[in-house]
Amino acid sequence: MRYVVIGRMGSDAGYWYWDGHGWHHVGGWGIDRLQEVSAALNIMREASQLKTPGLADAATKVVSEFVTKELQSQFKEGGATVILA
């Protein structure tokens, strides 16, 4: 399992991940893409708080498709748990 931490975005638009053996930095995602992914994950987090039946699912569907595509492009060798810091 890989844990990915997306925090303050520096000049290389990178992220840190923990693989069970140590922390590793990966740079070069692209600041605009990383900001979009971070914003989309925030939308998903906020949508999970909606109580109206079906509203959270509808709000999350399109956003989750984008997030999945972006995360798969970064984490080709398996899944990851993403943590926004």
Legacy VTK file of the C-alpha trace (Angstrom):
# vtk DataFile Version 3.0
C-alpha trace
ASCII
DATASET POLYDATA
POINTS 85 float
0.000 0.000 0.000
1.248 3.459 -0.868
0.114 6.527 1.085
0.357 9.771 -0.863
0.393 13.162 0.854
-0.557 16.206 -1.210
0.208 19.365 0.701
1.490 22.824 -0.051
2.478 22.993 -3.670
6.010 24.101 -4.394
7.704 24.870 -7.648
7.934 21.243 -8.768
4.279 20.427 -7.975
5.347 17.228 -6.352
4.011 15.008 -3.641
5.376 12.712 -0.959
4.556 9.052 -0.521
5.159 6.471 2.177
5.756 2.925 0.964
6.294 1.217 4.312
10.045 1.720 4.133
10.388 5.499 4.056
9.169 8.810 2.634
9.890 9.513 -1.038
9.404 12.736 -2.983
8.122 12.732 -6.550
8.204 15.983 -8.470
6.952 17.173 -11.790
3.228 16.400 -11.747
2.539 19.899 -13.049
1.237 22.656 -10.798
-2.022 23.166 -12.718
-2.862 19.444 -12.778
-1.977 18.982 -9.123
-4.135 21.958 -8.129
-7.036 20.511 -10.159
-6.678 17.098 -8.513
-6.476 18.683 -5.072
-9.590 20.788 -5.732
-11.457 17.768 -7.114
-10.583 15.719 -4.019
-11.885 18.577 -1.873
-15.155 18.515 -3.824
-15.454 14.782 -3.185
-14.770 15.320 0.524
-17.436 18.031 0.761
-19.937 15.973 -1.258
-19.618 13.127 1.242
-21.298 15.411 3.794
-24.474 15.899 1.715
-27.556 14.252 3.232
-30.059 14.506 0.345
-30.442 11.003 -1.162
-28.487 10.701 -4.409
-26.997 14.205 -4.256
-23.572 13.138 -2.984
-23.388 10.380 -5.604
-24.347 12.732 -8.426
-21.890 15.408 -7.308
-19.063 12.897 -6.976
-19.548 10.859 -10.171
-17.953 13.176 -12.734
-15.304 14.461 -10.342
-14.259 10.940 -9.352
-13.780 9.964 -13.007
-11.320 12.856 -13.412
-9.516 12.043 -10.146
-9.234 8.353 -11.029
-7.726 9.148 -14.440
-5.203 11.570 -12.936
-4.193 9.263 -10.079
-3.812 6.296 -12.421
-1.458 8.369 -14.586
0.769 8.962 -11.534
0.515 5.621 -9.707
0.850 3.006 -12.428
2.121 0.213 -10.192
-0.912 -0.058 -7.952
-3.331 1.703 -5.709
-2.705 4.518 -3.299
-4.430 6.152 -0.373
-4.371 9.909 -0.909
-4.157 12.285 2.053
-4.675 16.018 1.608
-2.574 18.000 4.063
LINES 1 86
85 0 1 2 3 4 5 6 7 8 9 10 11 12 13 14 15 16 17 18 19 20 21 22 23 24 25 26 27 28 29 30 31 32 33 34 35 36 37 38 39 40 41 42 43 44 45 46 47 48 49 50 51 52 53 54 55 56 57 58 59 60 61 62 63 64 65 66 67 68 69 70 71 72 73 74 75 76 77 78 79 80 81 82 83 84
